[in-house]
Amino acid sequence: MNTNHFCVIMAGSSGNWFWPVSREQRPKEFLNLTGKPFLRETYDRFCQIVPKENILVVTLDKYKEGAKEILPDLADENLLIEPYGRHTCPCMAYAVYTILKRNPEAVIVSTPSDHIIEDEDRFNKVILSALQFAEKNPVLMTLGIVPKSPSDNYGYIQVTGGRHAVTETPLQVKTFTEKPSEELARVFIRTGEFYWNSGIYIWAAKTIQEEMERLCPEVTNLFVGWEENIGTRDEKAFIERAYADCPKISLDHGVMEKTDDAWLFPADFGWWDIGSWDSLYDWAIKDRRENAVRAGKLLADESKGNLIIARNPDKLVAISDVRDSIIIDTDDVLLICPRNNRTFKDFISDIAMPEYEEYR
């Protein structure tokens, strides 16, 4: 493995979309919904691509112990703790400056922690090819996924001459569009020039440092002095000061949509972004009535298109004439709602009310 190759796993989201299984102290990255916790799955995947000692995980202070429990083999210095959630741009600044302190020649792949990859051999080849390209070219690379459908759950990236060809040849980016309507997504797909934005980025540490400092100084100016503080006993206090005034800003808005050096690496390796109950249903194996079931026993009469999860393996879930719904049964909460509920996040925001404190 190339010792200049690094991986940054971003694992600091609250994951409210998976309530009631996810809670304040156990976000979606720590959940085992697909065979092993998302964070563990992502870490193990990248251990096949970059040296284990070059994998960094960035998470929030309140998730520190949970991350250590899932990744007991992760070195303490490779667990970067954010005092507050400030979105992906400050997260990346912290990680990039940490890596530059260790290896100025580093090339980084940055990834969320909640993806499912079906063809891992192909995934590994794509990541290595993109890392090699970023080593030789001063680009900000993102992996673009060939769209399976006109989904409005993902951001879209337009490229020059895409035509949905998985040529493993990087293409220059024209535009970014954040979660368009399904109608507009259909138009995008017909052109053959639009790919789903995977949120996986590849770049040389020096290249992203320069572009972040040029395009997003409202974040990077707060990290002035990183050379003297990161990697020392003063790091925690330094990071707390930087984050105290840091704006919430994403990498896409802060850097990728502004740079002239955005490129896309076309890919198709069976990619799933599991960001909601509905997306988990899309991925899951279904029975003959299109029900996705993780429960001990199910009695379903004229019911179809449901996601059903019950933690008690001895509990019988009995439903009649229920369609396209989410049914989640935990020890203390029963959730039932439409599967394509676009107001779900607003609905569960009521959990913040005092009378529901024990269910957060």
C-alpha positions as CSV (number, residue, x, y, z in Angstrom):
1,M,0.0,0.0,0.0
2,N,1.1,3.6,-0.7
3,T,2.1,5.3,2.5
4,N,1.1,8.7,1.0
5,H,-2.5,7.5,0.8
6,F,-4.8,8.6,3.6
7,C,-8.5,8.1,4.3
8,V,-10.8,10.5,6.3
9,I,-14.1,9.0,7.5
10,M,-16.7,11.6,8.5
11,A,-18.9,10.2,11.2
12,G,-20.5,13.1,13.0
13,S,-24.0,13.3,11.8
14,S,-27.0,13.0,14.1
15,G,-28.9,10.6,11.9
16,N,-32.4,11.6,12.9
17,W,-33.8,9.9,9.8
18,F,-33.3,6.5,11.6
19,W,-35.2,7.4,14.7
20,P,-36.3,5.6,16.8
21,V,-33.4,3.2,16.4
22,S,-30.9,6.1,16.2
23,R,-30.8,8.3,19.3
24,E,-28.9,11.3,20.4
25,Q,-26.1,9.2,21.8
26,R,-26.2,6.6,19.0
27,P,-26.4,8.1,15.6
28,K,-26.8,6.1,12.4
29,E,-23.1,5.6,11.9
30,F,-23.2,3.3,14.9
31,L,-26.2,1.3,13.9
32,N,-26.2,-2.3,12.7
33,L,-28.9,-2.4,10.0
34,T,-27.0,-4.2,7.3
35,G,-24.9,-6.8,9.0
36,K,-22.4,-4.7,11.0
37,P,-22.3,-1.0,12.1
38,F,-22.0,1.4,9.2
39,L,-18.8,2.9,10.7
40,R,-17.2,-0.5,11.1
41,E,-18.2,-1.5,7.5
42,T,-16.6,1.7,6.1
43,Y,-13.4,1.3,8.2
44,D,-12.9,-2.3,7.1
45,R,-13.5,-1.4,3.5
46,F,-10.8,1.3,3.4
47,C,-8.3,-1.0,5.3
48,Q,-8.1,-2.8,2.0
49,I,-7.1,0.4,0.2
50,V,-4.9,2.5,2.4
51,P,-2.6,1.7,5.3
52,K,-4.5,1.2,8.5
53,E,-2.5,3.7,10.3
54,N,-3.5,6.3,7.7
55,I,-7.2,6.1,8.4
56,L,-8.7,9.0,10.4
57,V,-12.2,9.1,11.8
58,V,-13.8,12.5,12.6
59,T,-16.7,12.5,15.0
60,L,-18.3,14.7,17.7
61,D,-17.2,14.7,21.3
62,K,-20.5,13.1,22.4
63,Y,-19.9,10.1,20.1
64,K,-16.2,9.6,21.1
65,E,-16.9,6.5,23.3
66,G,-19.3,5.0,20.8
67,A,-16.7,5.3,18.1
68,K,-14.0,3.7,20.3
69,E,-16.4,0.8,21.1
70,I,-17.0,0.1,17.4
71,L,-13.4,0.7,16.3
72,P,-11.2,-0.6,19.2
73,D,-8.3,-1.0,16.9
74,L,-8.3,2.7,15.8
75,A,-5.3,4.6,17.2
76,D,-6.3,7.4,19.6
77,E,-4.4,10.0,17.5
78,N,-6.5,8.9,14.5
79,L,-9.8,9.7,16.2
80,L,-10.4,13.5,15.6
81,I,-12.9,15.0,18.0
82,E,-15.1,17.9,16.9
83,P,-16.5,19.9,19.9
84,Y,-19.6,20.9,17.8
85,G,-21.1,19.9,14.5
86,R,-20.3,22.5,11.9
87,H,-20.9,20.5,8.7
88,T,-18.2,19.0,6.4
89,C,-16.0,22.0,5.5
90,P,-14.7,22.6,9.1
91,C,-14.5,18.8,9.5
92,M,-12.3,18.6,6.4
93,A,-10.1,21.5,7.4
94,Y,-9.4,19.8,10.7
95,A,-8.5,16.5,9.0
96,V,-6.4,18.1,6.2
97,Y,-4.3,20.1,8.6
98,T,-3.8,17.0,10.8
99,I,-2.7,15.0,7.8
100,L,-0.4,17.8,6.4
101,K,1.4,17.8,9.8
102,R,2.1,14.1,9.4
103,N,2.8,13.9,5.7
104,P,2.9,17.0,3.4
105,E,2.8,14.7,0.3
106,A,-0.4,13.0,1.4
107,V,-3.3,12.2,-1.0
108,I,-6.7,11.8,0.7
109,V,-9.9,10.0,0.0
110,S,-12.7,11.4,2.2
111,T,-15.9,9.5,2.7
112,P,-19.2,9.5,4.7
113,S,-19.6,6.5,6.9
114,D,-23.1,5.3,5.8
115,H,-22.6,3.8,2.3
116,I,-23.2,0.3,1.2
117,I,-20.9,-1.0,-1.6
118,E,-21.9,-4.2,-3.4
119,D,-18.8,-4.7,-5.6
120,E,-15.9,-4.0,-3.3
121,D,-13.2,-5.2,-5.7
122,R,-14.4,-2.7,-8.3
123,F,-14.7,0.0,-5.7
124,N,-11.1,-0.6,-4.6
125,K,-9.9,-0.2,-8.1
126,V,-11.8,3.0,-8.7
127,I,-10.5,4.6,-5.5
128,L,-6.9,3.6,-6.3
129,S,-7.2,5.0,-9.8
130,A,-8.7,8.3,-8.5
131,L,-5.9,8.5,-5.9
132,Q,-3.3,8.0,-8.5
133,F,-4.8,10.7,-10.8
134,A,-5.0,13.2,-7.9
135,E,-1.3,12.5,-7.1
136,K,-0.3,13.7,-10.6
137,N,-2.9,16.4,-11.1
138,P,-4.0,19.4,-8.9
139,V,-7.7,18.5,-9.0
140,L,-10.6,18.2,-6.5
141,M,-12.1,14.9,-7.5
142,T,-15.5,13.5,-6.6
143,L,-16.9,10.0,-7.4
144,G,-20.0,10.3,-9.6
145,I,-22.4,7.4,-9.5
146,V,-24.3,6.4,-12.7
147,P,-27.9,7.1,-11.8
148,K,-30.2,4.1,-11.4
149,S,-33.4,6.2,-11.4
150,P,-34.6,9.9,-11.4
151,S,-34.3,10.1,-7.6
152,D,-34.8,13.3,-5.8
153,N,-32.8,12.0,-2.8
154,Y,-29.4,12.8,-4.2
155,G,-27.4,15.8,-5.4
156,Y,-26.5,15.7,-9.1
157,I,-23.2,16.7,-10.9
158,Q,-23.1,17.7,-14.6
159,V,-20.0,16.9,-16.5
160,T,-18.6,17.6,-20.0
161,G,-19.2,14.6,-22.3
162,G,-20.5,12.2,-19.7
163,R,-23.1,10.1,-21.5
164,H,-23.2,7.9,-18.5
165,A,-20.0,6.2,-19.7
166,V,-18.1,4.3,-16.9
167,T,-14.8,4.8,-18.7
168,E,-12.8,5.3,-15.5
169,T,-11.6,8.5,-17.1
170,P,-12.0,11.7,-15.1
171,L,-14.4,14.3,-16.5
172,Q,-14.4,18.0,-15.7
173,V,-17.4,19.2,-13.7
174,K,-19.8,21.8,-15.1
175,T,-22.4,22.2,-12.3
176,F,-23.7,20.9,-9.0
177,T,-27.4,20.7,-8.3
178,E,-28.6,19.9,-4.8
179,K,-31.5,17.4,-4.7
180,P,-33.7,18.5,-7.7
181,S,-37.3,17.6,-8.2
182,E,-38.0,14.1,-9.6
183,E,-39.2,15.8,-12.8
184,L,-36.0,17.7,-13.2
185,A,-34.0,14.6,-12.3
186,R,-35.6,12.8,-15.3
187,V,-34.4,15.6,-17.6
188,F,-30.9,15.3,-16.1
189,I,-30.7,11.6,-16.7
190,R,-31.9,11.9,-20.3
191,T,-29.0,14.1,-21.1
192,G,-26.4,11.5,-20.0
193,E,-24.3,14.3,-18.5
194,F,-25.5,14.0,-14.9
195,Y,-24.2,11.7,-12.1
196,W,-25.3,11.2,-8.5
197,N,-23.0,13.0,-6.1
198,S,-21.6,10.3,-3.9
199,G,-20.0,12.6,-1.3
200,I,-16.7,10.7,-1.7
201,Y,-13.8,13.1,-2.5
202,I,-10.2,12.5,-3.6
203,W,-7.5,15.1,-3.6
204,A,-3.9,15.9,-2.6
205,A,-3.7,17.4,0.8
206,K,-1.9,20.5,-0.5
207,T,-4.4,21.0,-3.3
208,I,-7.5,21.0,-1.0
209,Q,-5.6,23.2,1.5
210,E,-5.0,25.8,-1.1
211,E,-8.5,25.8,-2.5
212,M,-10.1,25.9,1.0
213,E,-7.9,28.8,2.1
214,R,-8.8,30.6,-1.2
215,L,-12.5,29.9,-1.4
216,C,-13.6,29.4,2.2
217,P,-11.4,31.7,4.4
218,E,-14.3,32.1,6.9
219,V,-13.4,28.6,8.0
220,T,-9.7,28.3,7.4
221,N,-8.8,31.6,9.0
222,L,-10.0,30.1,12.3
223,F,-7.3,27.4,12.0
224,V,-4.4,29.8,11.7
225,G,-1.7,28.4,14.0
226,W,-2.5,24.8,13.1
227,E,1.2,24.0,12.5
228,E,2.1,24.8,16.1
229,N,-1.0,23.3,17.8
230,I,-2.2,20.2,16.0
231,G,-0.5,17.1,17.2
232,T,0.4,18.7,20.5
233,R,-1.2,18.7,24.0
234,D,-2.7,22.1,23.0
235,E,-4.7,20.7,20.1
236,K,-8.0,20.2,22.0
237,A,-8.1,23.8,23.3
238,F,-7.0,25.1,19.8
239,I,-9.8,23.1,18.1
240,E,-12.4,24.3,20.6
241,R,-11.5,27.9,19.9
242,A,-11.6,27.4,16.2
243,Y,-15.0,25.7,16.2
244,A,-16.5,28.2,18.6
245,D,-16.8,30.8,15.8
246,C,-16.9,28.4,12.8
247,P,-19.9,28.7,10.5
248,K,-21.9,25.7,9.4
249,I,-20.9,25.1,5.8
250,S,-20.6,22.1,3.5
251,L,-17.7,21.2,1.3
252,D,-19.9,21.4,-1.8
253,H,-21.1,24.9,-1.0
254,G,-17.9,26.2,0.5
255,V,-15.4,24.8,-2.1
256,M,-16.7,22.4,-4.8
257,E,-19.3,24.7,-6.3
258,K,-16.8,27.6,-6.5
259,T,-13.6,25.9,-7.7
260,D,-12.4,25.7,-11.3
261,D,-10.7,22.4,-10.5
262,A,-13.6,20.2,-9.8
263,W,-13.5,16.8,-11.6
264,L,-15.6,13.7,-11.5
265,F,-14.6,10.1,-11.7
266,P,-17.5,8.1,-13.2
267,A,-18.2,4.9,-11.2
268,D,-20.7,2.1,-11.0
269,F,-20.0,-0.5,-8.3
270,G,-23.3,-1.0,-6.6
271,W,-23.5,2.2,-4.5
272,W,-26.2,2.8,-1.9
273,D,-26.4,5.9,0.3
274,I,-28.4,4.7,3.3
275,G,-29.6,8.0,4.7
276,S,-33.3,7.2,5.5
277,W,-35.7,4.3,6.2
278,D,-36.9,4.6,2.7
279,S,-33.4,4.2,1.2
280,L,-32.9,1.2,3.5
281,Y,-36.0,-0.3,2.1
282,D,-34.8,0.3,-1.5
283,W,-31.6,-1.6,-0.7
284,A,-33.1,-4.5,1.3
285,I,-34.0,-7.9,0.1
286,K,-37.8,-8.2,-0.2
287,D,-40.3,-11.0,-0.1
288,R,-42.8,-11.9,-2.8
289,R,-45.1,-9.0,-1.6
290,E,-42.2,-6.5,-1.7
291,N,-42.0,-6.3,2.1
292,A,-38.6,-5.9,3.6
293,V,-38.6,-7.6,6.9
294,R,-36.2,-7.8,9.9
295,A,-38.4,-9.4,12.5
296,G,-38.9,-12.8,14.1
297,K,-42.2,-13.6,12.5
298,L,-44.5,-11.8,10.1
299,L,-48.2,-12.4,9.4
300,A,-49.1,-10.1,6.5
301,D,-52.5,-10.2,4.8
302,E,-52.8,-8.2,1.6
303,S,-49.9,-6.0,2.7
304,K,-47.1,-4.9,0.4
305,G,-44.2,-2.5,0.0
306,N,-43.5,-2.2,3.7
307,L,-40.3,-1.9,5.7
308,I,-40.7,-3.8,9.0
309,I,-38.1,-4.0,11.8
310,A,-38.8,-5.5,15.2
311,R,-36.0,-5.9,17.7
312,N,-37.6,-8.7,19.7
313,P,-37.0,-11.9,17.7
314,D,-39.9,-13.6,19.5
315,K,-42.5,-11.0,18.6
316,L,-45.0,-11.7,15.9
317,V,-45.7,-8.7,13.7
318,A,-49.2,-9.0,12.2
319,I,-50.5,-6.5,9.6
320,S,-53.5,-6.5,7.4
321,D,-53.9,-4.4,4.2
322,V,-51.0,-2.1,5.1
323,R,-49.1,-0.7,2.1
324,D,-45.9,1.3,1.5
325,S,-45.3,1.9,5.2
326,I,-42.5,2.0,7.7
327,I,-43.1,-0.1,10.9
328,I,-40.2,0.1,13.4
329,D,-40.6,-1.6,16.8
330,T,-38.0,-1.0,19.5
331,D,-38.1,-1.6,23.2
332,D,-39.7,1.7,24.0
333,V,-41.1,3.2,20.7
334,L,-43.4,1.9,18.0
335,L,-43.1,4.0,14.8
336,I,-45.7,3.7,11.9
337,C,-45.6,6.1,9.0
338,P,-45.7,6.2,5.2
339,R,-42.5,5.0,3.6
340,N,-42.0,8.1,1.4
341,N,-42.8,10.5,4.2
342,R,-41.2,13.8,3.1
343,T,-42.1,15.5,6.4
344,F,-40.6,12.8,8.6
345,K,-37.7,15.0,9.8
346,D,-40.1,17.8,10.8
347,F,-42.4,15.3,12.5
348,I,-39.6,13.8,14.7
349,S,-38.4,17.3,15.6
350,D,-41.1,17.2,18.2
351,I,-39.0,14.7,20.1
352,A,-37.1,17.7,21.3
353,M,-40.0,18.7,23.5
354,P,-39.5,18.1,27.2
355,E,-42.2,15.4,27.6
356,Y,-40.3,13.2,25.1
357,E,-36.8,13.6,26.5
358,E,-36.4,9.9,27.4
359,Y,-37.0,9.0,23.7
360,R,-34.3,11.2,22.1
